Structures are given as C-alpha cells and as structure tokens.
Amino acid sequence: MSISALGTGLFGLQAYQRALDSTSHNIANAGTANFQSQRVNFKEVGTGGVIVNISSDGNKASLASGTEASGTETQASGTDLATELVNSLKYKAGFDLSAKMIKAADAVLGTLIDIKS
C-alpha cells in the first residue's frame, strides 16, 4: 500500500507542477497580442495516479486591440487573469497535498522497516 501511495504522490507532484508551469506561462503572456492560452486537462491513470494534458486554447479574443504596421489586426490574448490566479491556487494546493501524501507514505514505510528489523 505504501509503495502505491508513493507512486500516486509522485504522479500528483509531476502533474501539478506541469499545471503550475502552464498557468504561469499564461499569466506571463497575458499582455501578448495573439497569444493562445494553454488549457490544462487532468486525466486519471488506472494505477491510481493522475497525468495532465496541456493543449493550446483555440479561442482568441474577439476584440481587436490594434493594428500592426503591415495592416493586419492583432487580437488581445484573451487570458482571464482571475481564472488563472484561481487555477494557480488550486494547483499549488494539489501539489502540497501530493507532497504530504509522499511524506505520509515514507513515514509508514519507515515504520514497517523498523518493525521488520
């Protein structure tokens, strides 16, 4: 049981780290014209973990924010900063929870090893 908890915690750490990277990328590029924000989709793995798929958001803002020198319109990024902030808080909480799961599994394994010796 403790070994599978370690694996699940590790999957969670990796998934939430990628999700945090994605939301920070979206926030950093919120002011960039024609930027397509990334969407994070979590998927459960049959072994008890979670993985994350990151895809580009095909939706661009519908309002033109200006015109480039070549005459083509540029669009705002369409990144919702409030949503990205909430997502970053959720992903941080998930990361912290996964780290606590690994610590608990490590403590259980340590106790089992001490009992066996």
N, C-alpha and C positions, 0 to 999 in steps of 0.2 A: 504494500500500500504506500509506503513512504517513497519508494522509488518512483512510482507513477505520479505521486504528488510533486516530486522534484521536476519530472518531465512536464507536467501541466504548468507548473510555475514558470519554467523556462520558456515554454511556448508563449505564455502570457506576457513575460518580460519582453520577448522579441516582438510580439505583435503590437503591444502598446508603445514600444519605442519607435517602431515604424509609423504608427499613427501620430505620435507626437512630432516626428520629423515632418510628416505630411502637413499637419496643421500649422506648424511653424513656417513651412515653405509658403503656404497660402497667405499667412499674415504678412510675411516679409515682402510678398509680391502683390499685396492688395492694391497698391497705387500704380502698378504697371499696366499700361494700356494693352488691351487684347490678351491679357493673361487668363488662362483657363485653370481654374482652381481644381485641386485634386479631391476626390471623394474616397473615403475610407469605408471598406466593407469587411466586417468580421465574419469569419466562417468557422464553424465548429469542426474540429478534427475528430474522427472516430476514436482515437486513442485517448481522448479526454482533454485535448488542448484546444487552442484557437489559433488561427492564422488570419492574416489581414491581406486583402487585395486592395491595391491603390489604383484608381483609374482617373483619367482626366475628365473633368466635368465639361460636357459639350455645350453647356448653356453659357452664352456670353450675355453681357448686359445689353439691353435693347436700346439704351440711350447712347447716342454718340457724344463723346466728351471733347472732341476736337477734330481737326483735320491736319494730316501730315503734309509735308512740303510737296509730296508727289500728288496730292489731291485726293488720296483715299482717306476714308473716315477711320478713325481709331475709336475703339469702344473701351469703356471702363471695364475693370476686371470682373466686377460682379461678385467679388468676395464679400460675404457678410461677416464683418469683424465680430459682431456679437455672437454669432453661431460658432465661429472659430474659437473664440475665447471660452465658451461653454464646453466645446469639444476638447480643448486642451486641458481643462479642469477634469473632465471625465476620464481622459486618457491618463492623466497623472495619477488619479485615484486608482485606476485599474493597474497601473504599473506598481504603485505602492502595495496594493493588495497581492499582486503576484510575488513581490519580494517577500512579503510576510509569509506567504504560503511556503516559499523555499526555506525560510528560516525555521518555520514550524516543522517541516519535513526533516530538515537537518537535525533539529533537536530530538525528534522521535528516533531517527536512525542512530544518533549518538547514544541514546538511552538503550536501544536494542543491542548495540555493540557492547556497551558496558555490562548489560545483563548477561550476555553470552560469554564474556570473558570471565 
